[in-house]
Amino acid sequence: MARDKTKGPSHWVWIVALSVVLGLWGGNLWLLSQYSYEARGTFGDMFGSVNALFTGLAFAAVIYGLFVQRHEVKLLTEELQGTKRLAEEQQKLAEIQISAQQKQQFEATFFNLLRVFIDLVEGMDLVRSSDRLRTSGRDVFPIFIMRVKNGHVLAAPDIYGNEIPLPESEQPSSEVLYARFYEKHAPELGHYFRTLFNLFKFVGKSTFDETEKRFYTNLIRAQLSDAEAMLLFLNGLSDKGEKFKPYLERYSVLKNVDRNHELFRRSEKRDTYSDTAFG
């Protein structure tokens, strides 16, 4: 059977070699004791070649020891490399598991926040003063936009007391109209904007790359109506939406804003938005 390559030379080799050397040395000593000193010198000269032989054997043993040492070093190196590869594979597996756990935790929190936002929108309601009809959920946002727009109906009465709308050139900007509107509806809109802002912020501060972040922000944007997009556009131009504006630009939240809408056209600061805000 072939010897396992991981095992070095057998210890019996050293034992046999040592026994032979000691036997020869003892035999030589006993043999020399049978002769006189002069005869011993003559007899010893006859074995000068034997000394050379043992010297050569000693040198060969040194060489053999070097090869044995080299063999052991090679085995140790292979073992260390194998251990290193195993450690690297275990580290990669651990990183994958940690990444998967972090993603699960992130998604659990994200969808909970998204659910809170959706519930918040569904819980919004308005009662129209004209006919006392109640409007709830996402249908309140077209009414909000209408109220912002109607804020510009500032009239100058004529000599008969009839109100005459001011010329369009004298109408206030969309920013002014929105400021007046927000002042009246802050209790209804403040919570809405803060919840939506923190939802985008949660995604933006995550450790995912931009492609993955865009996937989650697109899910948020899919929940927004066109009227909400217009309201976000106006809010981003106000002092209240200063921190929100970078997220609107970064994730193209205003992609569905109607650029032909009167409120968009009458905005004086619309060019302060980066083109990325509109996709």
C-alpha positions in Angstrom: 0.0 0.0 0.0 1.3 3.5 -0.9 2.4 5.5 2.1 0.3 8.5 3.0 2.0 11.6 1.5 1.1 13.6 4.6 3.4 11.3 6.8 7.1 11.9 6.9 9.8 9.1 6.8 9.4 6.3 9.4 11.3 6.6 12.7 12.5 3.1 12.2 14.9 4.3 9.5 16.7 6.4 12.2 16.7 3.6 14.7 18.2 1.1 12.3 20.8 3.6 11.0 21.9 4.4 14.6 22.1 0.7 15.5 24.3 0.0 12.6 26.7 2.9 13.4 26.9 2.0 17.0 27.5 -1.7 16.1 30.3 -0.9 13.7 31.9 1.5 16.2 31.7 -1.0 19.0 33.1 -3.8 16.8 35.9 -1.6 15.6 36.8 -0.7 19.3 36.8 -4.4 20.3 38.9 -5.4 17.3 41.5 -2.7 17.9 41.9 -3.7 21.6 43.4 -7.1 20.4 46.5 -5.4 18.9 49.5 -3.3 20.1 49.6 0.4 19.7 51.8 0.2 16.6 49.6 -2.5 15.0 46.5 -0.4 15.9 47.9 2.6 13.9 48.7 0.4 10.9 45.3 -1.3 11.2 43.5 2.0 11.5 45.1 3.4 8.4 43.5 0.5 6.6 40.0 1.9 7.5 40.6 5.5 6.4 38.2 4.9 3.6 35.6 3.8 6.1 35.9 7.2 7.9 35.4 8.9 4.5 32.4 6.6 4.0 30.8 7.6 7.3 31.5 11.2 6.6 29.7 10.9 3.3 26.9 9.1 5.1 26.6 11.9 7.6 26.5 14.5 4.8 23.8 12.4 3.1 21.9 12.3 6.3 22.0 16.1 6.5 20.7 16.3 2.9 18.0 13.8 3.7 17.0 15.9 6.8 16.7 18.9 4.6 14.4 17.1 2.2 12.3 15.9 5.2 12.1 19.5 6.5 11.1 20.7 3.0 8.4 18.1 2.9 7.0 19.1 6.2 7.1 22.8 5.3 5.2 22.0 2.1 2.5 20.1 4.0 2.2 22.9 6.5 1.9 25.5 3.7 -0.9 23.4 2.0 -2.7 23.0 5.3 -2.5 26.8 6.0 -3.7 27.6 2.5 -6.6 25.1 2.9 -7.5 26.7 6.3 -7.3 30.2 4.7 -9.7 29.2 1.8 -12.1 27.6 4.3 -12.1 30.8 6.4 -12.7 33.0 3.3 -15.6 30.8 2.2 -17.1 30.9 5.7 -16.6 34.7 5.8 -18.4 35.1 2.4 -21.2 32.9 3.6 -21.5 34.9 6.8 -21.6 38.1 4.8 -24.3 36.8 2.6 -26.4 35.7 5.6 -25.9 39.1 7.3 -26.8 40.9 4.1 -30.0 38.8 3.7 -31.0 39.4 7.3 -30.4 43.1 7.0 -32.5 43.2 3.8 -35.3 41.3 5.6 -35.2 43.8 8.5 -35.1 46.7 6.2 -38.1 45.5 4.1 -40.1 44.7 7.2 -39.6 48.3 8.5 -40.1 49.8 5.0 -43.4 48.1 4.3 -44.7 48.9 7.8 -43.9 52.6 7.2 -45.5 52.4 3.8 -48.6 50.9 5.4 -48.7 53.7 7.9 -48.5 56.2 5.1 -51.3 54.5 3.1 -53.5 54.3 6.2 -52.8 58.0 6.8 -54.0 58.9 3.4 -57.1 56.7 3.6 -58.0 58.4 6.9 -57.9 61.9 5.5 -61.3 63.6 5.0 -62.8 67.0 4.1 -66.2 68.5 4.4 -67.0 70.9 1.6 -68.5 74.1 3.0 -70.7 74.6 -0.1 -72.8 71.4 0.1 -71.5 69.7 3.3 -70.5 66.7 1.3 -67.7 64.6 2.8 -64.6 63.7 0.8 -62.1 61.2 2.1 -59.0 59.3 1.2 -56.9 60.2 -1.9 -59.9 62.2 -3.3 -59.1 65.1 -1.0 -56.0 66.0 -2.9 -57.7 67.3 -6.1 -59.8 69.5 -3.7 -56.6 70.7 -2.1 -55.2 71.7 -5.5 -58.4 73.5 -6.4 -58.3 75.4 -3.1 -54.7 76.5 -3.9 -55.7 77.6 -7.3 -58.8 79.4 -6.2 -56.7 81.5 -3.8 -55.8 83.8 -6.6 -59.4 85.0 -7.1 -58.7 88.5 -5.7 -61.2 90.9 -7.1 -61.4 94.6 -7.4 -65.1 95.8 -7.3 -66.3 98.1 -10.1 -68.4 101.1 -9.6 -71.5 99.0 -9.4 -70.0 96.7 -6.7 -69.4 93.8 -9.0 -66.1 91.9 -8.5 -63.8 92.0 -11.4 -60.9 89.5 -11.3 -57.5 90.9 -11.4 -55.5 90.5 -14.6 -53.4 87.4 -14.7 -50.2 89.5 -14.7 -51.3 90.8 -11.3 -52.2 87.5 -9.8 -49.9 86.2 -7.0 -47.4 83.4 -7.8 -48.1 79.8 -7.0 -45.6 80.0 -4.1 -47.7 82.8 -2.5 -51.0 80.9 -3.1 -49.5 77.7 -1.6 -48.3 79.6 1.5 -51.8 81.0 2.1 -53.3 77.5 1.5 -50.8 75.7 3.9 -51.5 78.2 6.6 -55.1 77.2 6.6 -54.5 73.4 6.2 -51.3 72.8 8.2 -53.0 70.4 10.6 -54.2 68.2 7.7 -51.0 68.4 5.7 -48.2 68.6 8.3 -48.5 64.9 9.3 -48.8 63.8 5.7 -45.6 65.5 4.6 -43.6 64.4 7.6 -44.6 60.8 7.2 -43.8 60.8 3.5 -40.5 62.6 4.1 -39.4 60.1 6.7 -40.3 57.2 4.4 -38.0 58.6 1.6 -35.3 59.4 4.2 -35.4 55.8 5.5 -34.7 54.5 2.0 -32.1 57.2 1.3 -30.1 56.5 4.4 -30.0 52.7 3.8 -26.8 50.9 2.8 -28.2 49.7 -0.5 -26.9 50.9 -3.8 -28.8 53.5 -5.8 -30.5 50.9 -8.1 -32.0 49.1 -5.1 -33.0 52.4 -3.5 -34.7 53.5 -6.6 -36.7 50.2 -6.6 -38.1 51.1 -3.2 -38.7 54.8 -3.9 -40.6 53.8 -7.0 -42.9 51.8 -4.9 -43.6 54.9 -2.8 -44.1 57.0 -5.9 -46.6 54.5 -7.2 -48.8 55.3 -4.3 -49.0 59.0 -5.2 -51.7 60.6 -7.4 -51.0 63.4 -9.8 -52.6 65.8 -7.4 -50.3 64.7 -4.7 -47.3 65.1 -7.0 -48.4 68.7 -7.7 -48.8 69.4 -4.0 -45.3 68.0 -3.4 -44.0 70.2 -6.1 -45.4 73.3 -4.4 -44.3 72.1 -1.0 -40.8 71.6 -2.2 -40.6 75.3 -3.2 -41.7 76.4 0.3 -39.7 76.7 3.5 -41.6 73.8 4.9 -40.3 71.5 2.1 -36.7 72.6 2.1 -35.4 69.3 3.5 -37.7 67.2 1.4 -36.7 68.8 -1.9 -33.4 66.9 -2.4 -35.3 63.6 -2.2 -37.8 64.8 -4.7 -35.0 65.5 -7.1 -32.9 62.4 -6.3 -35.7 60.0 -6.9 -37.7 61.7 -9.6 -40.8 62.0 -7.4 -42.3 64.8 -9.5 -42.3 62.7 -12.7 -46.1 62.9 -13.0 -46.4 66.7 -12.4 -48.4 68.3 -15.2 -46.2 71.1 -16.6 -49.1 72.6 -18.4 -51.0 73.1 -15.1 -51.6 76.7 -14.2 -49.9 76.3 -10.8 -46.8 75.0 -12.5 -46.7 77.8 -15.1 -47.3 80.5 -12.4 -44.5 79.2 -10.2 -41.6 81.6 -10.0 -39.1 79.1 -8.5 -39.8 76.0 -10.6 -36.4 76.3 -12.3 -34.7 75.8 -8.9 -35.6 72.2 -9.3 -33.1 69.9 -10.9 -34.3 68.2 -14.1 -33.9 64.8 -12.3 -37.0 65.7 -10.1 -39.2 65.3 -13.2 -37.6 62.1 -14.4 
